[in-house]
């Protein structure tokens, strides 16, 4: 038999969507089914878009500071880092290389004490691998000069220590000096030459930048901790960094961004999958409403079905009538949900800001969350996937009532008519 729908099937299916004379309750259930499917699709699109936005924002902020890959010399500092940097630059996919020195210490200002990560950098090279030079709130990034013992700190760290540009800080490092008075911790006074804001609590509250020469002098080292690398394609950074390390003479290791932050990004991916599954249940519940709607319509239209059967309509034709009715309900909800979801996801940041201003609340405090706003990034493949899943649920919801309608026996249905 042909699976093509003939005009009378489409006409009857559309007519049954709305009860005109009797049983307006069926029309109400149809409306709730449409609303349910629409809300489910809209919620899925909005939530996944916001999660995509968070993932994009976090990836950009983390990699804007953490570099695509890091090359280090196994078991020692990298004394001849300039020749290694030249060799790394020869790779066609490398766009930037910068040395760094990493250590930990404590910053002291009066009674305020904060632990910090010290990163020694070269101001002329660092902008090639990070965005920190573009995120300065005060001071000039290039004012960081060797021998001046200047320091650039994050805005939250500056707030916690109560310092501003031009103030003095004392850096206490975990190394001791032997003096006639005994063993005392090593201290050094630094001048705050700049304050930056990345937008991530991890960096803004715990990172301090000093010149690489000052770091080597203070920590009594002859080289850099390693090289930070930026590539043309972040997704190919693991392969590119390993190709660079393979061509380098000596014992060099490499750590790329997927290794350094692998658990974090895996957790984001897992959370997105779980949220998709949970919110899909909303669409499934709405599909059950379609089942109940069609079952009531089939019961209400027993006599009509019997008349159609006596006029020669096949059981398959009866099934198609009710499948059309159910799919009209489902597709209407899906279309409304897609339109509403895309519109909401596109404006969710402005909507949230308006709510915060109207009620004087802050949904994502910057001192608690990495990102204090609500970004959104619509992925059309997600929209198509959501639409496909919703369509499948709605189609499956029509099969049982349609099959039940097709099994109607004309004689039994007309006996008491």
Helices and strands as residue ranges (DSSP letters): H 7-17, H 24-66, E 69-73, H 81-89, E 94-109, E 112-121, H 123-126, G 132-135, E 136-139, G 141-143, E 150-154, H 155-161, E 168-179, E 182-196, H 201-204, E 207-211, H 212-219, E 226-231, G 234-236, H 237-247, E 252-256, H 257-260, H 262-300, H 302-310, H 315-359, H 380-406, H 410-414
